[in-house]
């Protein structure tokens, strides 16, 4: 299978601190990849580099065969590679519907589907917006101000806005962080179900191993800025280094999350 | 659901009423109205930038650019046709803002505000020190012609009709732009630039385009003012002139493209009355009006109309 993303010797340093090093990776179209690692392992740095938020210090990122190393976020979004954020990036003063409508309008603009000075609010865009809202179970919150949405719904809105740009690949940075433990599976069901239905390749950063085991076809384990294990969830979770350096820590963290949720 | 937008018919009706009124109003009111419309055009551009979350304190640069473009073309080349001069003023305002925009589009907050003021003060310095540009005395304009016809006795009325029609066209164009995809996307820049970038839009490019549009409107405002006053001087580029535009924006609010016209008229009325009746204290009167507006109408005068129509209390539509 051809790789949709190919990463070679990717590295990022902040002064003397090496945040990511020696990252080599091939991603096939349609895969759902879970990224695990302790805090500070380089997961978000990796996501930031692939999505243009950070410029790599060295190395190369290829997307559909094209070198995209160091391209700006808007250029990457235009060619079909986008992301969601650990802290949901929405327009807090607008309602949920208008947030998605903006993303739909921007997509039409960069895909050349708008006429000069055509209004944003057209029946076609409202219809598309409504479809996306339904897909992510946000329809009943369409007129709610985004800044007032609960964290879980705001995360869904963030992802819905990213998906409105019609990407081929999406990177999700902790899609269930801030979502209550009891609602995590439900949230992931919606997200992964919608991504698969739209044939979008997904890489998601996650601390909950149950989520990773259930939704990922493949797992990347990060330690000290590099990938120490790469394979199916069973293969990676049975790796002794992963069990020692990552799983032990995240089990502790998951316990703390559950206690907080119960409290 | 889509809601019906009655802004363009409203603009047309307001302009038609203003035109009819023009035939019964005294000349001094027509003159004041022309000056107010000149300012309103600048504030129309400011409204766009305000919605993006930036407050320029140097819009006088492009206002003066338009005025001087008109004045110098007449002074050195004898061109007096109102349509040619209007196009030149828009080009000068837009051209200057395109140049300044390469730097301004990168900054936000106080840095943007102060940088825009610095640019206008540089122009002010150049105008004051350059003999060929009229120095501190400025330049008197030649009488304007309209396709070869020179309005003599009806000059103020002719200028008023032109200003109202230009104001109407600009208000409609700005409204259309604000409803378009880039226009609507300009608003959330103030709330979340990162998200706009990840929607495939370059925030810097969008800001640059908006600065150019605001510069064109400011240039047109400079032209209308120059046509009516018949004189241009470096005061047009001074920072207090920019402050006046910011004053009107706060007073008017940014809820509608008609707000700048309402704000500019009220501003001119307050200023003229204060200057006539308490010439030594007119600044206190203006300052007091601004304070009252900020305390009681933070969304500007337009919020009263928005409230009457059942809109949001602060009159802001974002």
Interface residues (C-beta under 8 A of the other chain):
Chain A: X51 X72 X73 X74 X77 X78 X82 X83 X85 X89 X90 X91 X92 X93 X94 X102 X103 X105 X106 X107 X108 X109 X110 X114 X117 X118 X119 X120 X121 X123 X126 X161 X162 X164 X165
Chain B: X1 X2 X176 X177 X179 X180 X181 X182 X183 X184 X185 X188 X191 X192 X194 X195 X196 X197 X198 X199 X200 X201 X202 X318
